[in-house]
Amino acid sequence: PPPPPPPPPPPPPFFFHAQDAIRDAQESRGLGDVYKRQDSNLTHLNEKGDMFIVDISEKISTPREALAEGYIDLSVEAFDNVKDGNIKKGDLFAAARFAAINASKKTSELIPLCHLLSLSNIRIDIDLCNQKRAIKITALCKTNAQTGVEMEALTAVSIGLLTIYDMLKAIDPFLTINSIRLLEKKGGKKGILRRETN
């Protein structure tokens, strides 16, 4: 009998280039030229337009700090429950503080192009703002490294606020998280940068 036919060749490997998908989406919205003009200013893009993590091996480690803040606006019912300590899931502020600290240490796992940093200090402050009827989280992160620590501070604030939302959503699922922003960064070539406030 004739030999059996050879098995079909395996399918070619599938490679997903995230930057190609972004470029296609930009061009489909008529933003192709805008995208091309931005390429030279984006440090996470190489000459081919592919995303990559920035090489910081030649940079000198220096003390770095970043301060960030954010708010979650509360309904009257949610605000009164927080003020009275009437939260069924437990200690709201302790949970948010723990989540914020943990998130700042895991920033490189959540944000794919962030470098893994060893943090020397993380300070999380949580305030109940009576006038705004909101909760404010402030995060200060410090390190001695070759790159800045602002992403860690912003991640801490974001996850801390999401933890508050999770603990209060049974009272009001339409709470609003807003104004997550960097207030100050220190270290590196640019020295001290502070957000201008009105």
C-alpha positions, 0 to 999 in steps of 0.5 A: 500500500502507498505510504500515508500522506505527511501530516499538514505543517503546523500553523505559523506562530501567532504574534500579537504586536500591541503597537500595531493594534494601537496604530490600526485603531489610531488610523481608523479614527483618522489619527494616523498623522498624529500618531506618527508625529508622537512617535519620536516623543514616546520613550517606550517606542523604538524606531519600528514603532514597537513597545519596549521597556526603556533601558536604564542600565547606564543611569545612576541611582539617585533618591527619588520621591513621588506624591500623588492624590485622588478622591472618591465622591460619596453619596449622603448615605455612603458618607454617613455610613463611613462617618459612623463606622457602619461598614459591613465589610469591616475597617474601611480605611485599614483595608484601603491603606493595606491595598494601596501599600500592596499595589505600590509594591506590585506596580511593575506587575500591573503596568507592563512597561514599568521597571521593578523598583525596591521601595524604601518608604510608602506612606498612605494618608486617608482623609474624610473630607466633610466639605467635599463629601469625599474620601481623599487618599494621598500616597508618598513613595520613595526609592533610590533607583535609576528611574522615577517612582511616580507610577508607584504613587499613582497606582497606590492611590488608584487601588486604594480608591478602588478598594473603598469603592468595593467596600461601599458599592453595596450602599451606592454603586455609582460612587465617582473616583476622580482627580487621581494626579501626581502632585510632586516628584523629586530626583533625576535630571529634572530635580523637583517638579511640583504641580501648579495649584490654583 
